[in-house]
Amino acid sequence: MHEYPVTVQIVDIASETARKNNGCVRRIDLVVGEDSGFIGESIQMYFDVIAEGTLCEGAQLFIEGVKPQLRCEKCGKHFERKRFSFQCPYCGGDGEPTPIGKEFYVKSVELEVEDQ
C-alpha cells in the first residue's frame, strides 16, 4: 500500500514538469530496484487512477527493474546472488551488499508540448 503515496509523487513530479513547459505528459520512465521496497506492478496499478484528471492522464508508465548485485570481497567483481548463496561465481569469495538494486527514481518524462 505504500506504493500509493509514492505514485502520487511521481504524477506530481511529471505534472509539474509538463506545467513548466506548457505541455502534457506522454511517457514516464521509472527505475525500480528489486530491493528498493517498492513493487513496480503496484505502482503501475495505481498510476492510471491517480493520473486521471491530471496532465499525466493517458500517459504511459514504463518501469525498468534492476536486479540486486553483490560485490565480491576477494576479487571485487559484481554478481547477482544465487538462491541460498553469497559465493562469488568468479573466485568463490564472499559477496557483500551493494546499492545496486535499491534504486528508485524517475529516469525521464516525455512531454507533448504545444507550439507557442
JOLINBEL-V909742 format. One record per residue. N is the residue number from 1. RES is the residue in one small letter. OMEGA is omega as a letter, one per 30 degrees, with the letter a starting at -180 (999 if undefined). D_LAST is the distance of its C-alpha to the last C-alpha in Angstrom with 1 decimal. Layout:
N:RES:OMEGA:D_LAST + N:RES:OMEGA:D_LAST
//
This chain:
1:m:a:41.0 + 2:h:l:39.5 + 3:e:a:36.6 + 4:y:a:35.2 + 5:p:l:34.1 + 6:v:l:32.8 + 7:t:l:30.7 + 8:v:l:29.3 + 9:q:l:28.4 + 10:i:l:26.7 + 11:v:l:24.5 + 12:d:l:23.8 + 13:i:a:22.9 + 14:a:l:20.5 + 15:s:l:19.0 + 16:e:l:18.5 + 17:t:l:16.8 + 18:a:a:14.3 + 19:r:a:13.9 + 20:k:a:13.2 + 21:n:l:10.5 + 22:n:a:8.9 + 23:g:l:10.6 + 24:c:a:14.2 + 25:v:l:17.2 + 26:r:a:18.7 + 27:r:l:21.5 + 28:i:l:23.5 + 29:d:a:26.3 + 30:l:l:29.1 + 31:v:a:32.3 + 32:v:l:35.4 + 33:g:a:38.8 + 34:e:l:41.9 + 35:d:a:43.4 + 36:s:a:40.4 + 37:g:l:41.9 + 38:f:a:39.0 + 39:i:a:39.2 + 40:g:a:36.3 + 41:e:l:37.4 + 42:s:l:37.4 + 43:i:l:33.9 + 44:q:a:32.7 + 45:m:a:34.7 + 46:y:a:33.1 + 47:f:a:29.5 + 48:d:a:28.9 + 49:v:a:30.5 + 50:i:a:28.8 + 51:a:a:25.3 + 52:e:l:25.7 + 53:g:l:23.4 + 54:t:l:21.2 + 55:l:l:18.0 + 56:c:a:20.5 + 57:e:a:22.0 + 58:g:l:22.7 + 59:a:l:22.1 + 60:q:l:24.9 + 61:l:l:27.0 + 62:f:a:28.9 + 63:i:l:31.8 + 64:e:l:33.5 + 65:g:l:37.1 + 66:v:l:39.0 + 67:k:l:42.8 + 68:p:l:44.8 + 69:q:l:46.8 + 70:l:l:49.9 + 71:r:a:50.9 + 72:c:l:54.4 + 73:e:a:56.4 + 74:k:a:58.7 + 75:c:l:56.5 + 76:g:a:53.0 + 77:k:l:51.4 + 78:h:l:48.9 + 79:f:l:49.8 + 80:e:a:49.2 + 81:r:l:52.1 + 82:k:a:54.4 + 83:r:l:55.7 + 84:f:a:58.5 + 85:s:l:58.3 + 86:f:a:56.9 + 87:q:l:58.6 + 88:c:l:56.7 + 89:p:a:56.9 + 90:y:a:57.2 + 91:c:l:60.0 + 92:g:l:61.2 + 93:g:l:60.2 + 94:d:l:58.7 + 95:g:l:55.0 + 96:e:a:53.2 + 97:p:l:50.0 + 98:t:l:46.6 + 99:p:a:43.2 + 100:i:a:42.1 + 101:g:l:41.6 + 102:k:a:40.6 + 103:e:l:36.9 + 104:f:a:34.4 + 105:y:l:30.7 + 106:v:a:27.1 + 107:k:l:26.8 + 108:s:l:23.1 + 109:v:l:20.2 + 110:e:a:18.1 + 111:l:l:14.7 + 112:e:a:12.5 + 113:v:l:8.9 + 114:e:l:6.3 + 115:d:a:3.8 + 116:q:999:0.0
//
